Amino acid sequence: MLEFWATWCMPCMGEVPYMVDAYNEYKGKGFEVFSVSIDEDAASWVSVVKEKGMRWVNVRAAEGSDVCDKYGIYGIPANFLIDCATGEIVAVGLRGEALKNKLKELFD
């Protein structure tokens, strides 16, 4: 899953518990997360990642980065569930229980 988020985004922060649960349940079955934060405050970003137990790959876009433009991201949270074997985007915008439901469909 490729995910775009920020610590100041309340809907993003609301998704974190769902992401942590899904990651913990499916990481051993092939589910991985690559999170891209658009936070300007690096200290806040690092603190939240540690505090919330976001144990997957987390990067912060460089100040002035156009990464969101390149991926067509105009609002966050935004995510893409990608089949890494084929490069196919399997689902877009999975939030809340929809993420776990999709992962259950794919992995169980």
All heavy atoms as an XYZ file, in Angstrom:
845
protein
N       0.844     -1.159      0.000
C       0.000      0.000      0.000
C       0.892      1.225      0.000
O       1.821      1.327      0.796
C      -0.912      0.015      1.222
C      -1.691      1.319      1.343
S      -2.978      1.258      2.567
C      -4.235      0.505      1.569
N       0.613      2.131     -0.888
C       1.259      3.437     -0.925
C       0.280      4.416     -0.317
O      -0.855      4.532     -0.787
C       1.592      3.828     -2.367
C       2.144      5.234     -2.592
C       3.452      5.445     -1.831
C       2.339      5.470     -4.086
N       0.717      5.088      0.753
C      -0.175      5.954      1.515
C       0.421      7.348      1.643
O       1.611      7.506      1.903
C      -0.376      5.359      2.908
C      -1.136      6.253      3.833
C      -0.896      5.959      5.298
O       0.172      5.439      5.655
O      -1.798      6.280      6.068
N      -0.434      8.366      1.479
C      -0.050      9.766      1.674
C      -0.838     10.303      2.855
O      -2.050     10.113      2.935
C      -0.358     10.584      0.419
C       0.474     10.187     -0.763
C       0.099      9.133     -1.579
C       1.644     10.863     -1.057
C       0.866      8.753     -2.664
C       2.428     10.492     -2.143
C       2.029      9.435     -2.949
N      -0.149     11.000      3.767
C      -0.786     11.457      4.993
C       0.006     12.599      5.609
O       1.061     12.974      5.104
C      -0.900     10.302      5.969
C       0.416      9.919      6.591
C       1.500      9.375      5.950
C       0.800     10.110      7.942
N       2.531      9.192      6.838
C       2.127      9.641      8.074
C       0.174     10.605      9.060
C       2.825      9.660      9.273
C       0.871     10.624     10.260
C       2.169     10.158     10.351
N      -0.488     13.119      6.734
C       0.227     14.129      7.523
C      -0.299     14.083      8.959
O      -1.452     13.722      9.194
C       0.021     15.522      6.946
N       0.546     14.470      9.901
C       0.164     14.436     11.309
C      -0.905     15.473     11.641
O      -1.685     15.276     12.560
C       1.378     14.666     12.229
O       1.950     15.943     11.948
C       2.413     13.578     12.042
N      -0.954     16.559     10.905
C      -1.929     17.629     11.167
C      -3.296     17.344     10.537
O      -4.246     18.071     10.748
C      -1.406     18.975     10.669
C      -0.824     18.932      9.284
C       0.496     18.862      8.952
C      -1.538     18.938      8.041
N       0.654     18.812      7.586
C      -0.585     18.867      6.999
C      -2.888     18.995      7.695
C      -0.932     18.855      5.662
C      -3.239     18.984      6.353
C      -2.262     18.913      5.357
N      -3.396     16.262      9.790
C      -4.629     15.884      9.101
C      -5.447     14.965     10.010
O      -5.072     13.812     10.225
C      -4.277     15.188      7.788
S      -5.636     14.325      6.993
N      -6.541     15.470     10.556
C      -7.340     14.668     11.483
C      -7.919     13.407     10.834
O      -7.885     12.341     11.453
C      -8.439     15.513     12.119
C      -7.924     16.527     13.143
S      -6.957     15.776     14.482
C      -5.294     16.249     14.039
N      -8.425     13.457      9.594
C      -8.867     12.200      8.971
C      -7.719     11.192      8.813
O      -7.927      9.989      8.977
C      -9.416     12.641      7.614
C      -9.849     14.053      7.831
C      -8.819     14.623      8.774
N      -6.517     11.689      8.538
C      -5.355     10.794      8.438
C      -5.092     10.120      9.767
O      -4.875      8.907      9.832
C      -4.110     11.573      8.029
S      -4.178     12.369      6.423
N      -5.099     10.905     10.828
C      -4.831     10.359     12.154
C      -5.925      9.372     12.569
O      -5.649      8.396     13.265
C      -4.681     11.478     13.179
C      -3.469     12.382     12.917
S      -1.913     11.475     12.690
C      -1.765     10.639     14.249
N      -7.140      9.600     12.109
C      -8.228      8.666     12.383
C      -8.031      7.326     11.706
O      -8.561      6.303     12.160
N      -7.271      7.300     10.620
C      -7.007      6.065      9.885
C      -5.866      5.255     10.483
O      -5.755      4.054     10.232
C      -6.685      6.374      8.419
C      -7.854      6.872      7.617
C      -9.008      5.889      7.607
O      -8.799      4.697      7.307
O     -10.138      6.317      7.929
N      -5.014      5.885     11.268
C      -3.830      5.203     11.798
C      -4.166      3.918     12.549
O      -3.545      2.876     12.292
C      -2.958      6.154     12.650
C      -1.860      5.393     13.373
C      -2.365      7.250     11.773
N      -5.133      3.895     13.461
C      -5.427      2.621     14.146
C      -5.831      1.494     13.181
O      -5.441      0.334     13.383
C      -6.581      2.971     15.087
C      -6.479      4.443     15.291
C      -5.946      4.992     14.000
N      -6.567      1.821     12.139
C      -6.956      0.815     11.145
C      -5.724      0.302     10.395
O      -5.602     -0.892     10.121
C      -7.966      1.388     10.147
C      -9.287      1.727     10.760
C      -9.616      3.048     11.057
C     -10.228      0.738     11.057
C     -10.841      3.369     11.628
C     -11.447      1.047     11.628
C     -11.746      2.366     11.905
O     -12.959      2.681     12.471
N      -4.813      1.226     10.047
C      -3.589      0.844      9.336
C      -2.716     -0.048     10.220
O      -2.193     -1.060      9.749
C      -2.808      2.089      8.928
C      -3.492      2.966      7.901
S      -3.482      2.237      6.270
C      -1.741      2.237      5.926
N      -2.549      0.336     11.481
C      -1.728     -0.453     12.403
C      -2.317     -1.856     12.557
O      -1.589     -2.853     12.473
C      -1.593      0.256     13.769
C      -0.966     -0.672     14.811
C      -0.777      1.539     13.630
N      -3.618     -1.949     12.766
C      -4.260     -3.266     12.902
C      -4.081     -4.108     11.643
O      -3.743     -5.291     11.716
C      -5.752     -3.118     13.203
C      -6.037     -2.675     14.628
O      -5.106     -2.682     15.466
O      -7.196     -2.299     14.903
N      -4.328     -3.502     10.492
C      -4.208     -4.231      9.226
C      -2.765     -4.678      9.001
O      -2.517     -5.829      8.601
C      -4.680     -3.358      8.065
N      -1.824     -3.800      9.268
C      -0.415     -4.150      9.087
C      -0.023     -5.306     10.001
O       0.600     -6.277      9.556
C       0.471     -2.936      9.345
C       1.931     -3.227      9.112
C       2.435     -3.372      7.822
C       2.808     -3.371     10.172
C       3.773     -3.661      7.603
C       4.142     -3.655      9.964
C       4.624     -3.803      8.678
O       5.945     -4.086      8.460
N      -0.391     -5.203     11.267
C      -0.037     -6.263     12.216
C      -0.663     -7.601     11.839
O      -0.061     -8.648     12.023
C      -0.429     -5.864     13.637
C       0.460     -4.771     14.184
O       1.583     -4.575     13.743
N      -0.058     -4.023     15.137
N      -1.863     -7.571     11.295
C      -2.547     -8.813     10.933
C      -2.034     -9.417      9.631
O      -1.964    -10.637      9.493
C      -4.054     -8.568     10.818
C      -4.835     -9.835     10.572
C      -6.340     -9.671     10.704
O      -6.792     -8.651     11.262
O      -7.064    -10.575     10.246
N      -1.657     -8.590      8.655
C      -1.349     -9.102      7.321
C       0.102     -8.961      6.880
O       0.458     -9.409      5.792
C      -2.277     -8.447      6.291
C      -3.693     -8.935      6.439
C      -4.641     -8.193      7.122
C      -4.078    -10.171      5.925
C      -5.939     -8.648      7.285
C      -5.370    -10.644      6.080
C      -6.291     -9.879      6.765
O      -7.564    -10.354      6.911
N       0.978     -8.386      7.709
C       2.373     -8.204      7.285
C       3.053     -9.535      6.996
O       3.878     -9.618      6.096
C       3.159     -7.400      8.311
C       3.383     -8.101      9.629
C       4.127     -7.227     10.610
C       4.238     -7.943     11.947
N       4.843     -7.106     12.942
N       2.711    -10.573      7.706
C       3.298    -11.883      7.481
C       2.759    -12.597      6.252
O       3.287    -13.628      5.853
N       1.734    -12.024      5.645
C       1.113    -12.642      4.466
C       1.456    -11.896      3.182
O       0.934    -12.211      2.119
C      -0.401    -12.693      4.642
C      -0.827    -13.581      5.799
C      -2.332    -13.645      5.933
C      -2.712    -14.571      7.073
N      -4.160    -14.720      7.197
N       2.310    -10.876      3.286
C       2.730    -10.154      2.095
C       2.279     -8.711      2.019
O       2.599     -8.007      1.063
N       1.543     -8.243      3.011
C       1.082     -6.853      3.006
C       2.181     -5.945      3.536
O       2.721     -6.180      4.608
C      -0.171     -6.713      3.868
C      -0.711     -5.306      3.980
C      -1.148     -4.625      2.850
C      -0.792     -4.678      5.207
C      -1.651     -3.337      2.952
C      -1.303     -3.398      5.319
C      -1.726     -2.726      4.189
N       2.511     -4.932      2.771
C       3.487     -3.928      3.189
C       2.897     -2.551      2.970
O       2.022     -2.365      2.123
C       4.789     -4.048      2.407
C       5.659     -5.195      2.847
C       6.158     -5.070      4.284
O       6.293     -3.944      4.799
O       6.407     -6.122      4.887
N       3.391     -1.605      3.725
C       2.938     -0.221      3.625
C       4.157      0.664      3.400
O       5.202      0.464      4.031
C       2.200      0.237      4.902
C       1.767      1.689      4.795
C       1.008     -0.668      5.188
N       4.012      1.620      2.499
C       5.012      2.657      2.277
C       4.271      3.975      2.451
O       3.451      4.347      1.615
C       5.596      2.549      0.863
C       6.755      3.475      0.614
C       8.048      3.043      0.824
C       6.548      4.775      0.184
C       9.124      3.885      0.597
C       7.609      5.623     -0.040
C       8.899      5.183      0.164
N       4.533      4.645      3.582
C       3.824      5.890      3.900
C       4.669      7.093      3.536
O       5.865      7.140      3.857
C       3.506      5.962      5.394
O       2.486      5.064      5.734
N       4.028      8.055      2.903
C       4.672      9.318      2.542
C       3.964     10.427      3.301
O       2.782     10.702      3.065
C       4.588      9.589      1.024
C       5.259     10.919      0.689
C       5.197      8.438      0.231
N       4.688     11.030      4.225
C       4.133     12.142      4.995
C       4.460     13.450      4.282
O       5.565     13.632      3.782
C       4.744     12.163      6.396
O       4.411     13.368      7.046
N       3.494     14.343      4.279
C       3.752     15.672      3.706
C       3.932     16.717      4.811
O       3.818     17.914      4.567
C       2.666     16.088      2.692
C       1.295     16.145      3.343
C       2.665     15.130      1.503
C       0.223     16.782      2.460
N       4.252     16.244      6.013
C       4.510     17.137      7.137
C       5.726     18.010      6.876
O       6.734     17.536      6.345
C       4.784     16.318      8.404
C       3.528     15.833      9.061
O       2.848     16.656      9.686
O       3.225     14.631      8.937
N       5.643     19.259      7.293
C       6.809     20.140      7.256
C       7.631     19.993      8.528
O       8.835     20.188      8.521
C       6.379     21.589      7.057
C       5.793     21.835      5.676
C       5.370     23.273      5.449
O       5.713     24.145      6.276
O       4.710     23.513      4.433
N       6.976     19.643      9.632
C       7.633     19.516     10.924
C       8.133     18.085     11.108
O       7.362     17.180     11.465
C       6.651     19.893     12.035
C       7.247     19.837     13.422
O       8.382     19.332     13.588
O       6.562     20.289     14.358
N       9.427     17.880     10.897
C      10.009     16.541     10.978
C       9.891     15.953     12.379
O       9.611     14.764     12.533
C      11.474     16.571     10.539
N      10.069     16.757     13.397
C      10.021     16.251     14.774
C       8.631     15.718     15.106
O       8.492     14.663     15.728
C      10.432     17.338     15.762
N       7.610     16.430     14.696
C       6.238     15.989     14.929
C       5.970     14.673     14.206
O       5.377     13.748     14.763
C       5.259     17.067     14.463
O       3.935     16.624     14.606
N       6.415     14.577     12.982
C       6.227     13.373     12.171
C       6.901     12.171     12.839
O       6.287     11.124     13.027
C       6.775     13.622     10.765
C       6.974     12.397      9.946
C       6.003     11.575      9.446
C       8.219     11.842      9.533
N       6.573     10.539      8.737
C       7.932     10.696      8.770
C       9.544     12.210      9.708
C       8.929      9.909      8.197
C      10.530     11.435      9.140
C      10.227     10.289      8.395
N       8.164     12.319     13.234
C       8.899     11.231     13.873
C       8.203     10.806     15.161
O       8.043      9.615     15.436
C      10.367     11.648     14.150
C      11.058     10.653     15.081
C      11.135     11.773     12.851
N       7.766     11.778     15.948
C       7.094     11.496     17.210
C       5.816     10.690     17.010
O       5.577      9.700     17.704
C       6.783     12.810     17.929
O       6.048     12.577     19.094
N       4.989     11.084     16.065
C       3.720     10.397     15.808
C       3.966      8.977     15.295
O       3.300      8.034     15.732
C       2.831     11.206     14.847
C       1.662     10.373     14.338
C       2.328     12.466     15.524
N       4.911      8.809     14.391
C       5.213      7.477     13.854
C       5.592      6.528     14.989
O       5.107      5.398     15.066
C       6.321      7.545     12.778
C       6.871      6.161     12.450
C       5.786      8.219     11.516
N       6.439      6.985     15.899
C       6.853      6.147     17.029
C       5.698      5.918     17.998
O       5.434      4.790     18.406
C       8.027      6.799     17.760
C       9.319      6.700     17.007
C      10.454      7.344     17.778
C      11.733      7.296     16.971
N      12.845      7.965     17.657
N       5.022      7.000     18.376
C       3.943      6.926     19.369
C       2.804      6.016     18.924
O       2.233      5.278     19.724
C       3.404      8.335     19.622
C       2.220      8.398     20.553
C       1.656      9.809     20.633
O       2.448     10.749     20.807
O       0.423      9.946     20.517
N       2.458      6.057     17.648
C       1.321      5.291     17.135
C       1.692      3.878     16.687
O       0.828      3.113     16.271
C       0.655      6.040     15.972
C       0.134      7.422     16.344
C      -1.001      7.339     17.333
C      -1.560      8.722     17.628
N      -2.607      8.711     18.615
N       2.979      3.530     16.731
C       3.396      2.172     16.362
C       3.320      1.895     14.877
O       3.004      0.779     14.475
N       3.638      2.882     14.075
C       3.596      2.744     12.615
C       4.921      2.121     12.156
O       5.834      2.806     11.733
C       3.336      4.110     11.983
C       2.033      4.735     12.447
S       1.854      6.494     12.039
C       1.605      6.398     10.271
N       5.009      0.799     12.243
C       6.265      0.077     12.082
C       6.592     -0.313     10.639
O       7.406     -1.199     10.406
C       6.250     -1.161     12.959
C       6.045     -0.830     14.424
C       6.284     -2.027     15.304
N       5.748     -1.904     16.634
C       6.151     -1.054     17.560
N       7.096     -0.200     17.291
N       5.602     -1.040     18.762
N       5.995      0.326      9.704
C       6.291      0.078      8.298
C       7.180      1.199      7.780
O       7.553      2.102      8.514
C       4.991     -0.036      7.482
C       4.053      1.109      7.703
C       4.070      2.326      7.071
C       2.953      1.170      8.608
N       3.061      3.125      7.532
C       2.351      2.442      8.478
C       2.408      0.266      9.522
C       1.236      2.833      9.211
C       1.302      0.664     10.259
C       0.729      1.930     10.098
N       7.503      1.154      6.500
C       8.362      2.180      5.907
C       7.633      3.517      5.916
O       6.521      3.629      5.404
C       8.767      1.802      4.460
C       9.582      2.914      3.830
C       9.522      0.488      4.440
N       8.281      4.504      6.518
C       7.743      5.858      6.588
C       8.789      6.833      6.085
O       9.930      6.805      6.559
C       7.406      6.228      8.042
C       6.117      5.627      8.511
O       5.060      6.174      8.251
N       6.198      4.494      9.190
N       8.399      7.665      5.146
C       9.284      8.719      4.650
C       8.530     10.036      4.712
O       7.300     10.065      4.751
C       9.778      8.447      3.214
C      10.580      7.156      3.136
C       8.621      8.421      2.229
N       9.287     11.120      4.737
C       8.695     12.450      4.731
C       9.137     13.139      3.461
O      10.336     13.180      3.144
C       9.146     13.240      5.964
C       8.451     14.574      6.127
C       8.842     15.241      7.434
N      10.239     15.602      7.483
C      10.736     16.772      7.077
N       9.942     17.703      6.592
N      12.020     17.001      7.165
N       8.174     13.668      2.714
C       8.489     14.379      1.481
C       9.316     15.617      1.819
O       9.045     16.316      2.800
C       7.204     14.778      0.758
N      10.316     15.869      1.020
C      11.171     17.038      1.228
C      10.361     18.317      1.048
O       9.396     18.358      0.265
C      12.333     17.015      0.249
N      10.738     19.337      1.788
C      10.060     20.628      1.659
C      10.124     21.076      0.196
O      11.165     21.001     -0.447
C      10.731     21.667      2.553
C       9.932     22.943      2.651
C      10.480     23.882      3.711
O      11.010     23.395      4.727
O      10.360     25.089      3.502
N       8.991     21.477     -0.329
C       8.908     21.910     -1.717
C       8.762     20.764     -2.712
O       8.737     20.981     -3.915
N       8.663     19.540     -2.207
C       8.533     18.373     -3.077
C       7.227     18.430     -3.868
O       6.207     18.899     -3.381
C       8.557     17.100     -2.235
O       8.237     15.971     -3.017
N       7.280     17.913     -5.075
C       6.075     17.841     -5.909
C       5.529     16.413     -5.985
O       4.807     16.065     -6.906
C       6.351     18.395     -7.305
C       7.377     17.586     -8.075
O       8.037     16.717     -7.472
O       7.532     17.831     -9.288
N       5.863     15.585     -4.982
C       5.453     14.187     -4.999
C       3.932     14.043     -5.092
O       3.437     13.165     -5.796
C       6.033     13.408     -3.796
C       5.419     13.858     -2.492
C       5.838     11.914     -3.983
N       3.186     14.889     -4.397
C       1.727     14.793     -4.470
C       1.223     15.120     -5.871
O       0.306     14.457     -6.369
C       1.072     15.700     -3.424
S       1.246     15.076     -1.744
N       1.814     16.096     -6.499
C       1.439     16.425     -7.880
C       1.730     15.254     -8.815
O       0.915     14.926     -9.672
C       2.184     17.665     -8.369
C       1.749     18.932     -7.674
O       0.625     18.965     -7.131
O       2.538     19.896     -7.657
N       2.870     14.630     -8.634
C       3.253     13.513     -9.503
C       2.298     12.336     -9.381
O       2.079     11.612    -10.347
C       4.683     13.074     -9.201
C       5.720     14.059     -9.694
C       7.113     13.565     -9.432
C       8.116     14.569     -9.995
N       9.492     14.138     -9.791
N       1.732     12.135     -8.203
C       0.790     11.028     -7.985
C      -0.666     11.463     -8.087
O      -1.569     10.661     -7.855
C       1.051     10.356     -6.626
C       2.220      9.409     -6.676
C       3.511      9.853     -6.403
C       2.043      8.071     -7.013
C       4.592      8.982     -6.466
C       3.108      7.202     -7.076
C       4.389      7.668     -6.799
O       5.455      6.810     -6.868
N      -0.895     12.730     -8.401
C      -2.265     13.211     -8.538
C      -3.007     13.272     -7.217
O      -4.212     13.061     -7.173
N      -2.289     13.576     -6.144
C      -2.885     13.651     -4.811
C      -3.308     15.099     -4.564
O      -2.480     15.999     -4.527
C      -1.893     13.208     -3.717
C      -1.346     11.818     -4.003
C      -2.530     13.303     -2.338
C      -2.372     10.726     -4.049
N      -4.606     15.290     -4.385
C      -5.139     16.636     -4.147
C      -5.779     16.754     -2.770
O      -6.272     17.808     -2.416
C      -6.125     17.012     -5.249
C      -5.469     16.960     -6.600
C      -5.714     15.909     -7.473
C      -4.551     17.927     -6.981
C      -5.085     15.836     -8.702
C      -3.911     17.871     -8.207
C      -4.185     16.822     -9.062
O      -3.552     16.755    -10.275
N      -5.777     15.678     -2.024
C      -6.303     15.661     -0.670
C      -5.796     14.424      0.041
O      -5.492     13.414     -0.597
N      -5.668     14.528      1.340
C      -5.217     13.392      2.130
C      -6.242     13.113      3.214
O      -6.998     14.020      3.578
C      -3.816     13.632      2.743
C      -3.786     14.930      3.561
C      -2.754     13.621      1.662
C      -2.517     15.163      4.330
N      -6.317     11.893      3.700
C      -5.493     10.741      3.374
C      -5.801     10.218      1.969
O      -6.915     10.353      1.471
C      -5.887      9.707      4.432
C      -7.285     10.058      4.813
C      -7.360     11.554      4.691
N      -4.792      9.643      1.374
C      -4.929      9.021      0.059
C      -4.077      7.765      0.046
O      -2.971      7.759      0.597
C      -4.466      9.974     -1.035
N      -4.602      6.698     -0.538
C      -3.805      5.478     -0.610
C      -4.136      4.663     -1.844
O      -5.210      4.808     -2.437
C      -3.954      4.640      0.670
C      -5.363      4.147      0.915
O      -5.995      3.566      0.046
N      -5.874      4.376      2.114
N      -3.165      3.835     -2.200
C      -3.266      2.948     -3.350
C      -2.809      1.564     -2.902
O      -1.687      1.419     -2.418
C      -2.347      3.409     -4.484
C      -2.583      4.815     -4.931
C      -1.946      5.876     -4.310
C      -3.444      5.086     -5.981
C      -2.156      7.181     -4.713
C      -3.670      6.393     -6.396
C      -3.022      7.444     -5.755
N      -3.663      0.575     -3.051
C      -3.277     -0.804     -2.764
C      -2.767     -1.382     -4.079
O      -3.513     -1.461     -5.060
C      -4.466     -1.606     -2.231
C      -4.162     -3.015     -1.756
C      -3.126     -3.014     -0.625
C      -5.433     -3.711     -1.312
N      -1.496     -1.750     -4.093
C      -0.815     -2.154     -5.323
C      -0.363     -3.606     -5.218
O       0.238     -4.005     -4.216
C       0.411     -1.245     -5.574
C      -0.032      0.220     -5.648
C       1.152     -1.667     -6.843
C       1.099      1.215     -5.553
N      -0.634     -4.379     -6.256
C      -0.103     -5.733     -6.356
C       1.328     -5.588     -6.871
O       1.536     -5.271     -8.048
C      -0.946     -6.574     -7.313
C      -0.440     -7.996     -7.468
O       0.765     -8.247     -7.232
O      -1.245     -8.859     -7.845
N       2.294     -5.783     -6.013
C       3.689     -5.555     -6.392
C       4.200     -6.536     -7.441
O       5.157     -6.238     -8.139
C       4.583     -5.568     -5.158
S       4.317     -4.127     -4.113
N       3.572     -7.676     -7.562
C       3.993     -8.650     -8.567
C       3.651     -8.180     -9.976
O       4.383     -8.448    -10.923
C       3.354    -10.009     -8.298
N       2.541     -7.452    -10.093
C       2.086     -7.025    -11.423
C       2.130     -5.519    -11.617
O       2.054     -5.039    -12.743
C       0.624     -7.471    -11.657
O      -0.223     -6.786    -10.727
C       0.475     -8.974    -11.503
N       2.217     -4.764    -10.520
C       2.159     -3.305    -10.609
C       0.743     -2.773    -10.728
O       0.533     -1.564    -10.818
N      -0.235     -3.660    -10.685
C      -1.633     -3.263    -10.820
C      -2.137     -2.598     -9.540
O      -1.872     -3.069     -8.437
C      -2.492     -4.496    -11.106
C      -3.976     -4.216    -11.153
C      -4.819     -5.475    -11.269
O      -4.258     -6.585    -11.362
O      -6.048     -5.333    -11.245
N      -2.863     -1.501     -9.711
C      -3.526     -0.868     -8.577
C      -4.809     -1.648     -8.327
O      -5.704     -1.684     -9.166
C      -3.815      0.620     -8.841
C      -2.499      1.380     -9.017
C      -4.640      1.220     -7.696
C      -2.657      2.820     -9.433
N      -4.880     -2.300     -7.169
C      -5.990     -3.175     -6.822
C      -7.158     -2.380     -6.255
O      -8.317     -2.707     -6.492
C      -5.521     -4.248     -5.811
C      -6.668     -5.121     -5.353
C      -4.397     -5.080     -6.401
N      -6.853     -1.339     -5.484
C      -7.894     -0.517     -4.867
C      -7.309      0.853     -4.543
O      -6.105      1.007     -4.381
C      -8.430     -1.176     -3.603
N      -8.197      1.828     -4.450
C      -7.804      3.203     -4.144
C      -8.703      3.721     -3.029
O      -9.908      3.446     -3.011
C      -7.949      4.107     -5.393
C      -7.631      5.552     -5.063
C      -7.068      3.607     -6.526
N      -8.112      4.456     -2.103
C      -8.909      5.131     -1.079
C      -9.558      4.218     -0.064
O     -10.654      4.515      0.406
N      -8.886      3.133      0.297
C      -9.442      2.233      1.309
C      -9.305      2.878      2.678
O      -8.207      3.205      3.110
C      -8.709      0.891      1.299
C      -8.886      0.055      0.047
C      -7.968     -1.152      0.094
C     -10.337     -0.384     -0.103
N     -10.432      3.052      3.355
C     -10.425      3.682      4.679
C     -11.189      2.821      5.665
O     -12.109      2.101      5.305
C     -11.042      5.071      4.591
C     -10.188      5.999      3.720
C     -10.736      7.361      3.602
N     -10.641      8.076      4.883
C     -10.995      9.330      5.046
N     -11.463     10.026      4.032
N     -10.895      9.907      6.221
N     -10.772      2.925      6.924
C     -11.469      2.213      7.989
C     -11.493      0.721      7.765
O     -10.501      0.113      7.353
N     -12.631      0.131      8.031
C     -12.798     -1.321      7.897
C     -12.685     -1.791      6.450
O     -12.429     -2.975      6.205
C     -14.132     -1.760      8.491
C     -14.174     -1.696     10.010
C     -13.182     -2.628     10.689
O     -12.996     -3.771     10.221
O     -12.596     -2.202     11.694
N     -12.854     -0.901      5.484
C     -12.741     -1.284      4.071
C     -11.352     -1.838      3.768
O     -11.211     -2.751      2.944
C     -13.063     -0.108      3.165
N     -10.325     -1.319      4.426
C      -8.974     -1.827      4.220
C      -8.875     -3.276      4.682
O      -8.426     -4.145      3.928
C      -7.948     -0.962      4.960
C      -6.512     -1.492      4.970
C      -5.979     -1.653      3.554
C      -5.620     -0.575      5.791
N      -9.288     -3.552      5.911
C      -9.207     -4.924      6.406
C     -10.083     -5.878      5.597
O      -9.716     -7.012      5.347
C      -9.548     -4.983      7.886
C      -8.384     -4.474      8.744
C      -8.639     -4.619     10.207
C      -8.490     -6.042     10.642
N      -8.567     -6.212     12.102
N     -11.249     -5.400      5.167
C     -12.124     -6.248      4.356
C     -11.448     -6.632      3.034
O     -11.541     -7.778      2.595
C     -13.457     -5.552      4.095
C     -14.295     -5.427      5.347
O     -14.099     -6.131      6.328
N     -15.247     -4.495      5.314
N     -10.772     -5.663      2.404
C     -10.085     -5.937      1.138
C      -8.913     -6.878      1.362
O      -8.696     -7.812      0.573
C      -9.619     -4.639      0.490
C      -9.050     -4.832     -0.897
C     -10.110     -5.346     -1.852
C      -9.611     -5.398     -3.260
N     -10.636     -5.906     -4.187
N      -8.172     -6.656      2.425
C      -7.026     -7.541      2.713
C      -7.497     -8.947      3.040
O      -6.878     -9.927      2.605
C      -6.194     -6.969      3.861
C      -5.490     -5.651      3.552
C      -4.784     -5.124      4.790
C      -4.523     -5.782      2.384
N      -8.606     -9.059      3.746
C      -9.162    -10.388      4.030
C      -9.533    -11.093      2.734
O      -9.257    -12.270      2.551
C     -10.388    -10.252      4.943
C     -10.973    -11.566      5.346
C     -12.110    -11.393      6.336
C     -12.610    -12.769      6.715
N     -13.367    -12.782      7.930
N     -10.143    -10.348      1.826
C     -10.522    -10.898      0.516
C      -9.278    -11.396     -0.242
O      -9.314    -12.445     -0.891
C     -11.229     -9.809     -0.289
C     -11.554    -10.156     -1.714
C     -12.070     -8.939     -2.475
O     -12.882     -8.179     -1.918
O     -11.633     -8.750     -3.629
N      -8.197    -10.664     -0.158
C      -6.996    -10.990     -0.919
C      -6.123    -12.059     -0.264
O      -5.510    -12.864     -0.963
C      -6.149     -9.730     -1.129
C      -6.772     -8.646     -1.999
C      -5.937     -7.377     -1.923
C      -6.914     -9.116     -3.434
N      -6.045    -12.060      1.064
C      -5.081    -12.914      1.751
C      -5.653    -14.120      2.482
O      -4.939    -15.046      2.785
C      -4.257    -12.087      2.745
C      -3.309    -11.127      2.083
C      -3.526     -9.761      2.180
C      -2.208    -11.573      1.383
C      -2.645     -8.863      1.584
C      -1.326    -10.695      0.779
C      -1.552     -9.329      0.881
N      -6.927    -14.087      2.839
C      -7.496    -15.196      3.614
C      -8.182    -16.215      2.718
O      -8.548    -15.993      1.636
C      -8.483    -14.688      4.669
C      -7.774    -13.942      5.802
O      -6.543    -14.067      5.927
O      -8.451    -13.238      6.534
